[in-house]
């Protein structure tokens, strides 16, 4: 029996009404009995070529409405866990390539510096060739830094 994804869980998995989870699923997607995700109207093609390997942004498959709902659900869920309620305004979503800060990781291997985001649940650094979240000016700083050798 196929099920429809009704929400996005805390770690970004789509969840059906009966509790089945599916990675990279959006509300409105269909989850088949063999766990295949059939994209629905709120599922979008992630613009970044590094998705989902890069851990910098894990929800690029959600349209803006689904992403806003995910954020609101996280806040209302945290409040409810403490026995609290509050009126919530819709979140203001940042347009692509406007983030001015990010947690980047660096490593030195063979005298060369690697800079970028780490893969989800890993220490491996993704060699980021493009970034849909950082401002172009900040992303431009990565290339010279990534091509540095130790001591130069």
N, C-alpha and C positions, 0 to 999 in steps of 0.2 A: 504494500500500500504506500502510495506517495503521500508526503506531508508537505505543508507549506511552512516556510520559515516565518515566524511571527515577531522575532526580536533578535537583537544582537547581545550576546552575553558579555561579561566583564572583560574577557580576554579576546574578544572580537569574533568568536564563533557565532554562526547563525544557530538559532534554537527553534525547534518546532513546538507546537502546543503540548505534545506529549513528552517533551524533554530531550528529543534527539538533537545532537550537536553536529554541525558541519562547518569545517574551516572555510573561510572566504565566502560565506553565504550572506546574502542580504535579505531583509524582510521582503516577502513576495516571491522569493526563489522557491523552487520545488525540490525537495529531497526525495529521491527515488528509493525503493526498498534496498537497492544495492549501494546506497550512499552516494550516488551521483548527484551533483548540484546542477539543476537546470535554471539558468538565470531568469529572473523576473523583471518587472518594470522598474524596480528601484536598485537594480544591480548595474554598475557601470564598469566599463573596461578601464583598469588602472592605467593612468597615463605614463607612469614611470617604468622604464625597462628593467629596473632593479627589483620591482615588486614581484613576489613577496620575499625574496631572499634578503633584501635590506630591511633591517629592523627600524629604520627611521620613521616610517609611516606604515601602519599595518591595516588601515581601513580604507584604502583608496578604492576598493571595490564598491563602497557605499555611495549612493547619491547624497546630495547635501541634506535632504530631508531625513534620510535614514541616519546620517551622521549626527545631525542635530538631536534626533530622538535618542540616539545612543548616549550622547553627553547628558541630556536631561535625565534619562533613566539612571545613569550612574550617580548623579547628585541626589535625586529623589530617593534612590535606594540606600545611599549612605545616610541620609537624614532618617529614613524609616527605621534603619537598623538601630538608631539611637532614640527611637520613639518620637521623632520630630517630624513636623511638616512645615512647609513654607511655600508661598507662591513663587514660582520660578518663571523668569523671563526666558524667551527663546535665546539660545546662545548665538553670539556673533561669530560667524565662521570666517577664518582668514582665507583670503584668496590665495591661489597658487603663487609660489615663489615670493612670499612676503615675510617669512619667519626670520627674525633677526638674531635668534640664539638657538643653539641646539647642543646636545651632548654628543660630541664626537669622540672617537677613540683613536689612539695612535700606537704604533708598534715599530720597532726597529728590527729589521731582518736583513742579514747580509750587508749591513752598513747603510741600507736604504730605509727611509721613513715612510710608513704607510699611514694614511689618515682617512677616516671615514666613519660610517655607522657600522655597528656590529650586527651580525646576523641574529635573528631572534633566538634566545636561549643559548647563545654561543659567545665565544670570545673572538671568533673569526671576523676579520674586518672586510667589508665589502669595498672593492675598488670602485668608488662611485664616479661614474662618467657624466651623470646628470643628476639634478635634484629638483624635485617639484615643490619642496617646502622652503628651502633657504632662499633668501634674497640673492639675486645674481651677483651683487657685490661681495657678499659673504662667501658664496660658492666659489667665486673667482679666486679667493684667497687659498682655497684648498689645493689647487693645481701646483702653484710654486712650492708650497709646503710639502706636498706629497712627493715631489721630485727632488727633495733635498737629500743629501747624503749626510750621514752622521759627522758632526764636526765642521760642517760648512754652512 
